[in-house]
Amino acid sequence: MAKCIQCHHTYSEVFNAFTFFKKASKLCESCIEQWAEINIKPFNRCVRCLKKLDESEENCLDCLFLATKYRLMNQLYCQYQYKGMMKALIHQYKFKKDVAICEILATQLKFLQILYDYIVPIPSPLVRDKERTFNPVLTVLDEMGVNYEALLCTRVRPKQSLLGKQLRAQSKNPFEIAKNIDLENKNILLVDDIYTTGLTVHNAAKLLFVRKIRKFDVFTFAR
């Protein structure tokens, strides 16, 4: 018998020739099915940012909007939709300060098997990390064993979830370069918890392009 790290119910895994060499799951079958339900399917989505396109959209309006101000990311990599169970988990993790959620996220997220010169987390303000007692993105990356470079820092700013797209776009870039590292012609992966409008990661990348990076991709927990 095992105990699911998400719902905490005990469960038994089937033991046969197919599962003998398979790594034991930390989640029960019911929770695994819930994750499958929020998987992002590529059908009718923007190939760059994975936005679900309306029937009237021939081109992604979000990417067209961002392209008026920024050099666009090369690709967003994200497995899960920000709804239902994922939305509840991230709320419990970030706002209820339940750090144990990081193990669930680290178990389900499949990190990229692509080589980058630097993997750079999107920072949250230090004062909020202190209030929470942990950084939501770094804690998951540490749990996954991902090596990263904290190249950016940020000041306290209004919570992005409380602002509309236009107000976010008009806000001053909140990020600063924290380390003097040669980034010329480097390939960068930015990592954040949620991708919504894309303004956060593109503001961060704007500073990196000043340092002459070649391109950047983005990995997020949810979209």
N, C-alpha and C positions, 0 to 999 in steps of 0.2 A: 504493500500500500504506500502511496505517496500523497503529499499534501500540495494542492495547487497554490502557487505563490500569488495568484490573483484573487480567486474567490475563497481560498483557504479550506475548500472541501477536500476530503480524501478521495482518492481514485486509484484504480488498478489499471496498469497498462497491459495490453495483450502481449504475451511472450511467445514468439514463433520465429521461424527461420528468417522472416523479413525484418523483424525488429531486433534480432539478436545483436547485430553490429550497429544499430542505430542509437544515437545518443538519446538518453532518456529525456522526455519532455518535462518541463517544469510546470506546464499548464494542463488542466483537465480537458477532455474532449469538448465540453460545452464552451469553455473560454476560447479554445482554439477556433471553434466555429464562429464565435463573436468577432474575432480578429479577421477571419476570412470575409465576413460580411462588409467590413469597412476597407477592404483592399481597393486600391485605385486601379481601375481597369483602363487601359489606354484608349478605348473606343471613344471617339468624338471629344477628344481633349487636345489642347494645345500641345504640340510636340516639344515645345521649350519649357513651359511653366506648368503643364499638366492641368490647366484650368478647364473645367467642364464648359464646353462651348454651347452657346444658345443656337437654336436652329438658324437664326439670321446672321450668325457670325461666320464669315468666310475666313477672316483673320482674327487672331486673338486681340481683343480691344485692350486688355490689360498690358500686353507686351507693346502694343502701339503707343499707349499712353506713357509707359516707362521710357520708350525709345526717344521721346521728345526731350528728356532730361538726362538720360544715362546711357552708357554703353551697356548693352544687355548681357546678362549671364549667358554662358554657352548652353547649360542644361540644368534643370532642377531634377534631383533624384529624391523621390518620396514614395513610400509604399502605402500609406494609410490616409484616409480622409479624416478631417477634423470634425467629427460628429459622433454622436452616440457614446459608446464606451470609451473611445479615445479622448473625446472632449471631457468626459467625466474624470478619466485618469489624470489628464494634464492639470485639470482644476484642482484635484486632490493633491497632486504633486507640488504645484507651484504656489497655490494660495492657501491650502490647508497644511502646507509644510510637511507632507508625508514623504520623507526621503526614501522610504522603502519602495516606492513606486519605481524608482530608477532601475531596480532589478527586473521588473516586468518589462519596461521599455527596452532595456538592453538585451533581454532575452528575445524579444520579437523583432527588433530592428535588425536588418541585414546591412551591415556597413559595406561601402563600395570596395571592390577589389581592383581599384584603379590607382595608379601611382600619381601622387601630387608632390610638388616641391614643398608646399606647406598646407596643413589642415588648420584652418583658423576659425575658432568659435566666435559667434556673435556675442559680445559681452552684455551683461545686464549691469545696472549701476551698483557699485560696491555697497552702498547703503542698503539696497534691497537684498543683496546676497547676505549681508550681515543680519538683517531682520529675519530672513528665511533660514539662516545658518548654513546654506549651501547654494551653489550655483547650479541651476537646473540642467544646463547644457553640459557643463564640464563634468558633473557627477555621472551622467549617463555615459559620456565618452570614457571616463575613468573605469566605469563598470565594464565597458566593452573592450577595454585594453587598447584604446586608440591613442596614438601619440599625436599631440597637437601643439601649436605655437600660439600663445596668447598675444597676438600682435596688436589688438585693438582694446581700447577702453572707452567708456561712455559716462556721461554725466546723467544726473537724474532728469527724467523727462516725463511728460504725461504718458500714462499707459496707452499704448497704441490701440488697444481694443476699444477705447473710449472715443477715438477720433475717427472721422470719416476719411475717405481717400483724399479729398481735396485739402483738408486740414493737415493731414500727414505730409502731403506733397509740399505744402507751404512752410512746414516746420524747418528750422535750422538743422543742418546735419549734426546729429548728436555724438558722432564718433570721433575719436582721435587715435593717431598712431602711438602705440605705447612702447615700441621697441624700434631701434634704428637698425634694420636688417635690409640687406640688398635684395630687392624683389624684382629687379629688371629681368624681363623675359621668363618669369616664373609662372607656373600653373598652380592656381590656388583653389582649394575647396573650402567654401564657407559653410559652417554648420549652425543651424538654429533649431528651435523647437517647433515653430509653426510658420508656415508660409501663407500669407493672406494676400496683400496687395503687391508684395515684392519690394516695397519702398525701403524696408529696413536693410535687406541684404544689398540692395543697389546703392544705398547711401554709404554702407561700409565699403563696398567695392570701389566707389568713386575715389576714396582716399588711396586705395591700393593702385588704381590706374595712374595716379599722380607719380607713384613709385615705379611705373612702367611694367606692371605685370603683363603677361601675355594674354591670359584669359582666366575666367573663374567659373566654376560650377558651384552648385548649392545642394546640400543634403539637409533635409528637415525631417523631424519626427512625424509631422502631419501636415496636410495641405487642405 
